[in-house]
Amino acid sequence: MVKFGTGGWRAIIGDEFTKANIQLLAQAMCDKMKAEQAADKGIVLGYDRRFLSKEAMQWSAEVFAANGIESFLVNKSSPTPLVMYYVMKHDLPYGMMVTASHNPAIYNGIKVFTAGGRDADEIQTRDIETYISKVTEVKTKEYSEGVASCLIHEIYPMNEYIDSIIAEINMDAIKEKGLRVVLDPMYGVSETALRMILETARCETRTIHDRHDTLFGGKLPAPSAATLHTLQNVVVDGHYDIGIATDGDADRIGVIDDKGRFLHPNDILVLLYFYLEKYKGWRGPVVRNICTTHLLDKVAEEFGDKCYEVPVGFKHISGKMNEVDAIIGGESSGGLTVRGHIKGKDGIYAAMLLVEMIAVTGKKLSEIMEEMEKHYGSIHMEENDYKFTQQKKEEILKILLEDKCLPELPFEIEKVSYLDGSKVYFKNGGWVIARFSGTEPLLRIFCEMPKAEDAKKVCEIYEAYLGL
């Protein structure tokens, strides 16, 4: 059965990610588009480098063709933000991207985008699931017939996507600095776009892990401290200014500074929000999800703005950004977007904004980070994931969310929120949250405290309390 989580539909290949389910989803989208009288505008489809991604895109197109709906297929593996950009730029009602983002290689999935290039929200995904439940027949047409009848169009809009980023970035400032950059696409889809933009800005660029590997080198295609050791070594050994990594579909970013230090996505968000406010003179609030650093609140307060907290899922961030006209929004897992760009995560745009920041400030990334820590103080986050049985999940749900019980904690509590999971706010500015992942069968516990040992201690208390 096709069920949507916080980042679209994801499933294990050959288990629930099958041709039958892919085409079932496509038929539901056809029925939905017809009911909304949006079928005449068509739909754009894209795919990443995962196993069966291209085939899944084509199987979907066969269904749209059989239903008389035009589909525009990006005919090379491409970043997710490119598809979102195309939906927005060409005023399409929907787009679909075949990807499981940063999930392990055994997963694949489909993200659905709505008008304006936004992630489908819960109302939309529930609606799609309702249409899925009502499908009685899946219509299909041979791919070649769809092409011949002009219902399937193969396109490659990479240039217009790249040009849109170049138009928003201070390329002249970057050109003057002659920066040296290492890219790590993590065997994913970001290299073409990032390399082209960087070389247009006269950056010396080196790429690692760029070949097509559906197993992602045997690692999780998520840019984290645990997966970027090679990038760290290349940056340090080659004296590069920055190392940039993106996840499998290039909507998330990971960064290594000039000293080889991994910058947590929280750090990146704080840096860019501060940069947009202080150096570019933008004004406005910031939006973060419930698992993301509260340092953003401090930056917002300093500039007379506000930080808004939303549940996990980028659709919540983009929705709130649109509502309050925020200048930046993001999450601790590495996704962010900026006012005026697409309404979803874009690791390629975020990477170029960081390169621009280095050029405009005239400072090394490590120096900027040190200045920020001195200015706002240091803060530490502990993050842990736990697998569980269905029985254990039910136990935890009852303890935390039904009975709303908490362990004995050594810090004074200010309040508790159940907006998404169970989040405890401490009076010392720290917090801890326990919530179930919406994309993988995991319980996640995040704790942010002024001291690293305190964050670790709180997580250990939760582990013992929940029997993890």
LUMTIRO-812931 format. One line per field, with one value per residue (C-alpha): x, y, z; chain. Coordinates in steps of 0.05 Angstrom, whole numbers, plus 5000, padded with zeros to 4 digits. Example, Ala and Ser with C-alpha at 12.3 -4.5 7.8 and 13.67 -1.06 7.14 Angstrom:
<pts>
c1 (5246 5273)
c2 (4910 4979)
c3 (5156 5143)
chaine (A A)
</pts>
This chain:
<pts>
c1 (5000 5024 5029 5060 5106 5140 5181 5135 5124 5184 5188 5236 5249 5214 5172 5124 5163 5137 5114 5042 5044 5081 5028 4973 4998 5003 4930 4908 4944 4908 4841 4857 4880 4818 4772 4808 4804 4880 4894 4902 4965 5004 5055 5131 5168 5241 5286 5351 5405 5373 5358 5294 5286 5285 5241 5192 5188 5173 5121 5086 5087 5054 4995 4989 4992 4936 4894 4906 4950 5015 5077 5144 5200 5268 5308 5372 5379 5371 5365 5298 5299 5303 5235 5206 5234 5202 5133 5139 5168 5120 5058 5043 4992 5036 5105 5133 5204 5227 5275 5283 5328 5378 5347 5389 5400 5346 5293 5262 5201 5164 5157 5096 5099 5040 5028 5084 5134 5116 5121 5052 5024 4984 4918 4944 4976 4914 4874 4921 4915 4839 4843 4889 4838 4785 4825 4789 4830 4901 4905 4972 4998 5065 5119 5136 5062 5059 5119 5090 5023 5057 5032 5102 5154 5228 5260 5324 5313 5380 5402 5342 5349 5423 5409 5358 5411 5464 5415 5406 5479 5533 5576 5621 5643 5659 5698 5744 5766 5789 5761 5779 5721 5713 5647 5621 5555 5555 5543 5480 5456 5486 5552 5528 5492 5542 5604 5575 5556 5622 5663 5622 5643 5716 5724 5776 5733 5748 5696 5698 5646 5615 5605 5537 5531 5461 5491 5522 5590 5560 5543 5481 5474 5465 5518 5536 5598 5600 5597 5643 5711 5740 5716 5749 5815 5813 5797 5854 5906 5890 5882 5813 5768 5706 5681 5608 5568 5496 5450 5424 5375 5413 5361 5404 5474 5534 5595 5669 5705 5776 5804 5769 5714 5644 5593 5527 5466 5446 5511 5497 5428 5453 5510 5465 5410 5462 5494 5428 5411 5478 5513 5456 5410 5350 5298 5247 5234 5264 5227 5256 5228 5219 5286 5329 5375 5346 5407 5364 5318 5377 5397 5325 5319 5383 5356 5287 5255 5221 5235 5176 5175 5138 5132 5182 5170 5193 5122 5111 5172 5155 5082 5100 5153 5100 5053 5101 5147 5208 5276 5302 5276 5309 5318 5374 5378 5409 5351 5339 5310 5312 5259 5252 5277 5237 5188 5228 5297 5354 5424 5454 5428 5448 5519 5526 5500 5555 5608 5581 5585 5659 5673 5633 5658 5730 5738 5752 5693 5728 5739 5665 5645 5692 5663 5593 5609 5641 5581 5524 5558 5568 5512 5515 5467 5464 5426 5408 5366 5336 5303 5244 5193 5120 5106 5161 5134 5065 5097 5135 5074 5033 5087 5105 5044 4983 5001 5048 5099 5170 5233 5263 5305 5361 5343 5284 5229 5197 5144 5127 5101 5066 5065 5106 5128 5145 5190 5214 5239 5288 5295 5370 5353 5363 5311 5301 5252 5233 5193 5183 5213 5163 5208 5243 5224 5264 5254 5295 5319 5351 5378 5409 5443 5496 5543 5557 5560 5490 5461 5491 5466 5394 5394 5421 5365 5313 5347 5342 5271 5245 5286 5321)
c2 (5000 5070 5112 5182 5204 5270 5267 5233 5158 5114 5039 4981 4962 4898 4898 4957 4997 4957 4973 4958 5008 5061 5057 5056 5122 5150 5130 5163 5226 5223 5216 5273 5320 5305 5318 5384 5402 5408 5351 5396 5430 5364 5342 5341 5278 5270 5216 5207 5154 5100 5030 5031 5106 5119 5059 5082 5151 5118 5070 5131 5166 5106 5115 5190 5177 5125 5176 5229 5272 5301 5287 5323 5276 5302 5253 5252 5239 5307 5342 5343 5420 5423 5388 5435 5495 5470 5463 5534 5565 5533 5540 5466 5437 5379 5347 5280 5260 5188 5187 5163 5223 5204 5135 5071 5042 4989 5043 5083 5128 5185 5257 5296 5372 5419 5486 5535 5478 5461 5395 5364 5377 5330 5352 5337 5270 5246 5266 5226 5166 5171 5171 5110 5072 5086 5063 5005 5003 5025 5047 5041 5057 5033 5085 5090 5101 5157 5191 5182 5211 5272 5254 5239 5294 5285 5349 5372 5439 5440 5506 5546 5518 5535 5605 5617 5605 5645 5704 5702 5694 5748 5715 5776 5773 5699 5710 5759 5710 5650 5601 5527 5479 5403 5372 5305 5287 5222 5185 5227 5279 5347 5348 5375 5435 5452 5444 5486 5543 5541 5541 5598 5635 5617 5571 5516 5453 5381 5325 5259 5203 5225 5158 5125 5075 5053 5027 5096 5066 5022 5083 5121 5178 5229 5283 5275 5274 5198 5196 5253 5230 5226 5296 5321 5290 5319 5389 5388 5355 5400 5464 5477 5534 5490 5419 5412 5348 5335 5277 5228 5276 5341 5375 5370 5396 5378 5423 5415 5479 5498 5465 5399 5408 5383 5438 5413 5434 5475 5515 5526 5553 5601 5624 5637 5671 5717 5730 5748 5795 5829 5828 5827 5872 5827 5831 5780 5720 5650 5583 5519 5452 5426 5388 5446 5492 5548 5591 5615 5646 5686 5711 5731 5767 5807 5834 5847 5789 5725 5650 5604 5531 5479 5402 5360 5358 5412 5425 5456 5500 5525 5536 5578 5616 5635 5655 5701 5721 5690 5701 5631 5565 5498 5435 5401 5346 5392 5421 5496 5547 5623 5675 5686 5617 5552 5533 5472 5446 5461 5437 5467 5537 5532 5511 5572 5618 5592 5603 5674 5685 5666 5713 5773 5771 5758 5709 5635 5592 5570 5643 5660 5600 5621 5692 5665 5621 5679 5723 5675 5625 5551 5500 5425 5375 5300 5260 5186 5138 5073 5015 4981 4925 4942 4922 4969 5025 5017 5018 5082 5115 5100 5126 5190 5211 5178 5179 5238 5213 5238 5211 5245 5300 5339 5406 5452 5446 5507 5472 5410 5408 5353 5389 5332 5278 5298 5359 5385 5457 5471 5538 5538 5545 5471 5421 5348 5315 5243 5229 5174 5185 5197 5166 5107 5058 5095 5132 5195 5231 5300 5341 5410 5439 5492 5435 5372 5327 5350 5335 5265 5255 5273 5225 5169 5183 5175 5110 5080 5105 5078 5014 5028)
c3 (5000 4985 5048 5052 5108 5122 5058 5008 4997 5012 5012 5005 4932 4913 4977 4971 4919 4860 4789 4810 4868 4827 4773 4825 4852 4782 4767 4832 4810 4743 4777 4824 4768 4727 4787 4799 4725 4725 4676 4615 4643 4650 4701 4705 4727 4749 4777 4815 4810 4853 4828 4785 4790 4714 4702 4756 4723 4656 4686 4715 4648 4615 4662 4651 4575 4579 4616 4564 4609 4582 4623 4617 4635 4656 4614 4656 4730 4764 4831 4866 4870 4793 4789 4842 4803 4739 4772 4798 4735 4686 4730 4733 4782 4802 4796 4818 4834 4840 4899 4970 4985 5040 5057 5051 4981 4990 4990 4935 4933 4902 4925 4901 4890 4884 4851 4863 4871 4943 4978 4982 5052 5095 5065 4995 5013 5050 4989 4944 4991 4986 4910 4914 4955 4902 4841 4807 4743 4726 4653 4617 4547 4518 4530 4456 4439 4491 4458 4388 4409 4441 4510 4536 4526 4544 4569 4604 4637 4673 4641 4664 4735 4737 4709 4763 4817 4781 4778 4854 4875 4877 4823 4815 4888 4881 4816 4851 4905 4864 4915 4916 4927 4935 4916 4943 4909 4949 4883 4874 4825 4845 4807 4739 4768 4824 4781 4725 4773 4810 4746 4719 4782 4767 4826 4823 4832 4848 4853 4890 4892 4827 4790 4785 4842 4863 4929 4944 4959 5013 5056 5073 5021 5077 5088 5162 5205 5199 5123 5102 5127 5056 5040 5104 5084 5014 5040 5091 5047 4987 5027 4999 5023 5031 5021 4999 5001 4981 4994 4942 4909 4925 4969 5031 5045 5088 5095 5114 5132 5112 5175 5160 5212 5196 5203 5231 5189 5250 5243 5169 5183 5236 5191 5131 5171 5203 5135 5102 5158 5170 5102 5052 5094 5090 5145 5167 5211 5207 5209 5238 5254 5324 5322 5299 5340 5383 5366 5308 5360 5387 5318 5303 5370 5357 5291 5319 5283 5305 5300 5285 5305 5263 5261 5222 5147 5099 5077 5146 5138 5068 5089 5149 5110 5059 5115 5153 5095 5129 5096 5111 5137 5150 5190 5229 5177 5126 5085 5077 5030 5024 5007 4932 4913 4907 4963 4983 5002 4953 4971 4908 4922 4996 4975 4929 4983 5030 4976 4966 5042 5042 4984 5009 5081 5058 5116 5120 5139 5203 5223 5211 5255 5311 5310 5313 5373 5410 5394 5410 5455 5442 5443 5434 5403 5415 5364 5369 5328 5354 5318 5350 5344 5334 5406 5430 5388 5419 5489 5475 5443 5505 5553 5517 5477 5509 5583 5571 5622 5627 5661 5721 5690 5726 5696 5711 5660 5629 5587 5547 5475 5437 5370 5340 5388 5460 5469 5536 5541 5598 5633 5617 5543 5527 5503 5487 5438 5425 5361 5310 5241 5186 5133 5168 5224 5277 5343 5344 5406 5399 5457 5454 5515 5533 5552 5510 5572 5593 5524 5526 5598 5581 5521 5566 5616 5560 5536 5605 5616 5550 5553 5487)
chaine (A A A A A A A A A A A A A A A A A A A A A A A A A A A A A A A A A A A A A A A A A A A A A A A A A A A A A A A A A A A A A A A A A A A A A A A A A A A A A A A A A A A A A A A A A A A A A A A A A A A A A A A A A A A A A A A A A A A A A A A A A A A A A A A A A A A A A A A A A A A A A A A A A A A A A A A A A A A A A A A A A A A A A A A A A A A A A A A A A A A A A A A A A A A A A A A A A A A A A A A A A A A A A A A A A A A A A A A A A A A A A A A A A A A A A A A A A A A A A A A A A A A A A A A A A A A A A A A A A A A A A A A A A A A A A A A A A A A A A A A A A A A A A A A A A A A A A A A A A A A A A A A A A A A A A A A A A A A A A A A A A A A A A A A A A A A A A A A A A A A A A A A A A A A A A A A A A A A A A A A A A A A A A A A A A A A A A A A A A A A A A A A A A A A A A A A A A A A A A A A A A A A A A A A A A A A A A A A A A A A A A A A A A A A A A A A A A A A A A A A A A A A A A A A A A A A A A A A A A A A A A A A A A A A A)
</pts>
